[in-house]
Structure formats: C-alpha cells, structure tokens
C-alpha cells in the first residue's frame, strides 16, 4: 500500500511540474506577443494564457494535458433553472490520465497592483482563502502584476496577512530554476499552497 502511495505522489508531483511548465511557457509567449492590456479583467488574461497553452504542441504530444477554462466546480445545489450559474468557478483546470485514474490541477488567478490594497485583499480573501477553506480543490494561485514591482506587491500581501495575525501564512520565495517568482505559503488546514507571479508591467502600456 505504501508503494502505491509513493507511486501516486510521484506521478502527481510530475504532473504538477508539467502544469507549471505549460502555463509559464504561455506567460513567456505573452511577453513576446505583447497583446495583453493593462485594463483587462483577470478572466481575459487567463483566457489569453489558456489559448497559448492550447496551441503549445507539447501540451498534447508530450504532456498529454487537457485544459478547461473557467471550470465549474461540483456543488450540491437545487437543480432548477439557472443553477449552473451558482456553481463556484475556478480559472483553469488541467487534467491528465495515468495509473487508471484522472489527475487534476487547478489555477486561480487575481489581478495585482503594487499600490492597490483592494486587489491584494482580494488575492487573499477571494483567492488564497478559497483554497484554504477547501472551496477550491488544492492547486496554485496566479498573481497577474499589472503595476509596480512584484517584490513590493508580495510584501503588501504579507503585510495584510500579518495585520490579520496570520504571520505563519505569509508568502515565502522558493528556489525554481525556470521561474524566479515562485512562492509558497503554509496553512494548518491544507499544508502548502503554491503561488506564481506573472509580471505584465512591461507589456501593459
């Protein structure tokens, strides 16, 4: 049984790594294309990244990952007219079949600006906390930085967490050879939550 768990975790970790590579590649491609705008909603940016991932030949041939944008999460609701609009949605679901089962990974994205406490608060309350309370299945947060510096923006998020007396949940940078803006936060309820921050300030002009 321990071996089965070991194999499962090995496959899941490898799948998570592929999900990260795919979305980071889409981000770098967007920097070259320069078509993302400063006034776009987070769903607009997420969909642009989704389209780039769909077109990535590695996605199907090598990674074998299926993408679902704005994925509706299952929830017990009374099924009557309009019920699907009440289901919680997460920005992106990635799926892969292996070991005779389906592996899923989720991304929730939020817009951020260095000097906007409102957007930083939304990153915590409407992003991180939905993972922590398990409204969303465990996955990764995406921060779309549209104004200012990433490090100062993250310092602002951590300031709000400390203000909420959540010092043990602050974001800490982790080593990643491919992408430097990779962070983790730790929570009693779910363990580790990962964060990727995409800097769009240079192309959002």
C-alpha positions in Angstrom: 0.0 0.0 0.0 2.9 2.4 0.8 4.4 1.7 -2.6 1.1 2.6 -4.3 1.0 5.9 -2.3 4.6 6.6 -3.3 3.9 5.9 -7.0 0.8 8.1 -6.8 2.7 11.0 -5.3 5.5 10.6 -7.8 3.0 10.9 -10.7 1.1 13.7 -9.1 4.3 15.8 -8.5 5.4 15.2 -12.1 2.0 16.3 -13.3 2.1 19.4 -11.2 5.5 20.2 -12.7 4.2 19.8 -16.3 1.2 22.1 -15.4 3.7 24.8 -14.2 5.9 24.4 -17.3 2.9 24.8 -19.6 1.5 27.9 -18.0 4.9 29.5 -17.6 5.6 28.9 -21.3 2.3 30.6 -22.1 3.3 33.6 -19.9 6.7 34.0 -21.7 4.9 33.7 -25.1 2.6 36.5 -24.0 5.6 38.7 -23.2 6.7 38.3 -26.8 3.2 38.9 -28.3 2.6 42.0 -26.2 -1.2 41.8 -26.7 -2.3 41.7 -23.1 -3.7 45.1 -21.9 -3.5 46.8 -18.6 -7.3 47.2 -18.3 -8.1 43.5 -19.0 -10.0 41.6 -16.4 -8.3 38.6 -14.8 -10.5 36.3 -16.9 -9.3 38.0 -20.0 -5.7 37.4 -19.2 -6.4 33.8 -18.1 -8.2 33.1 -21.3 -5.3 34.5 -23.3 -2.9 32.2 -21.5 -5.3 29.3 -22.0 -5.3 29.9 -25.8 -1.5 29.9 -25.8 -1.4 26.6 -23.8 -3.9 25.0 -26.2 -1.6 25.9 -29.1 1.5 24.6 -27.5 2.4 21.4 -29.3 4.0 20.0 -26.2 0.6 20.0 -24.4 -0.9 17.1 -26.3 2.1 15.3 -27.7 4.4 15.3 -24.6 2.5 16.5 -21.5 -0.9 14.9 -22.6 -2.8 17.6 -20.6 -6.4 18.6 -21.2 -7.4 22.2 -20.4 -10.7 23.6 -19.1 -11.0 27.3 -18.7 -13.4 28.8 -16.1 -14.2 25.3 -14.8 -17.4 24.9 -12.8 -16.7 23.0 -9.5 -19.3 20.4 -8.4 -21.5 21.5 -5.5 -24.8 20.3 -4.0 -27.4 22.8 -5.2 -31.0 22.6 -6.1 -31.1 21.8 -9.8 -33.5 24.3 -11.3 -33.3 26.9 -14.0 -30.1 28.9 -13.6 -28.5 26.5 -11.1 -25.2 26.2 -13.1 -24.6 30.0 -12.7 -24.5 29.5 -8.9 -21.7 26.9 -9.1 -18.3 28.2 -8.0 -15.8 28.6 -10.8 -12.1 28.4 -10.9 -10.0 30.0 -13.6 -8.3 26.9 -15.0 -8.4 23.1 -14.7 -5.7 20.8 -16.1 -6.3 17.1 -16.4 -4.2 14.1 -17.1 -5.0 10.3 -17.1 -2.4 7.9 -15.6 -2.4 4.9 -13.3 -6.0 4.3 -14.5 -7.2 7.5 -12.8 -7.6 11.1 -13.5 -5.2 13.7 -12.1 -6.5 17.3 -11.8 -4.7 20.5 -11.1 -6.3 24.0 -10.6 -5.2 27.6 -11.0 -7.0 30.6 -9.5 -5.8 34.0 -10.8 -6.1 37.5 -9.4 -5.0 40.9 -10.7 -2.5 42.8 -8.6 -1.0 46.3 -8.4 1.7 47.4 -6.0 -0.3 50.3 -4.6 -3.7 48.6 -4.5 -4.6 47.2 -1.1 -8.0 46.3 -2.5 -6.5 43.9 -5.1 -4.1 42.4 -2.5 -7.0 41.9 -0.2 -9.0 40.2 -2.9 -5.9 38.0 -3.6 -6.2 36.7 0.0 -9.9 36.7 0.6 -11.1 35.5 -2.8 -8.1 33.5 -3.8 -6.0 32.0 -1.1 -8.8 31.6 1.4 -10.9 29.7 -1.1 -8.2 27.1 -1.3 -7.6 27.2 2.5 -11.3 26.6 3.2 -11.3 23.9 0.5 -14.0 25.7 -1.5 -11.5 25.1 -4.3 -9.5 21.8 -4.7 -5.8 22.3 -3.9 -3.9 23.9 -6.7 -1.9 27.1 -7.3 -2.5 30.8 -7.1 -1.6 33.0 -10.0 -0.9 36.7 -9.5 -1.1 39.0 -12.5 1.0 42.0 -11.6 -0.1 44.9 -13.8 1.5 47.8 -12.0 4.6 48.2 -9.8 7.2 45.7 -8.6 6.5 42.1 -7.8 8.5 42.0 -4.6 6.8 45.1 -3.2 3.4 43.7 -4.2 4.1 40.5 -2.3 5.4 42.5 0.7 2.0 44.2 0.6 0.2 40.8 0.6 2.3 39.7 3.5 1.6 42.9 5.4 -2.1 42.2 5.2 -1.7 38.6 6.4 0.4 39.9 9.3 -2.3 42.5 10.0 -4.8 39.6 10.2 -2.5 37.9 12.6 -1.6 35.2 10.1 2.1 35.6 10.4 2.7 31.8 9.8 0.9 32.0 6.4 3.0 34.6 4.7 4.4 34.0 1.2 8.0 32.9 1.0 10.1 32.6 -2.1 11.2 29.1 -3.2 14.0 28.1 -5.5 12.9 27.3 -9.1 15.5 27.2 -11.9 12.9 28.0 -14.6 10.9 30.8 -13.0 12.1 33.1 -10.2 8.7 34.4 -9.0 7.7 31.2 -7.3 6.4 31.3 -3.7 4.8 29.1 -1.1 2.6 29.7 1.9 1.8 27.2 4.6 -1.5 26.6 6.2 -2.7 24.3 9.0 -5.8 23.3 7.0 -4.2 22.3 3.7 -0.5 22.3 4.1 1.4 24.1 1.3 -0.1 26.4 -1.2 1.9 27.5 -4.2 1.9 30.9 -5.9 3.2 32.0 -9.3 3.5 35.7 -10.1 3.5 37.0 -13.7 4.8 40.4 -14.3 2.9 42.1 -17.2 4.1 45.7 -16.4 6.5 45.8 -19.4 3.8 44.9 -22.0 0.8 46.6 -20.5 1.4 50.0 -21.9 
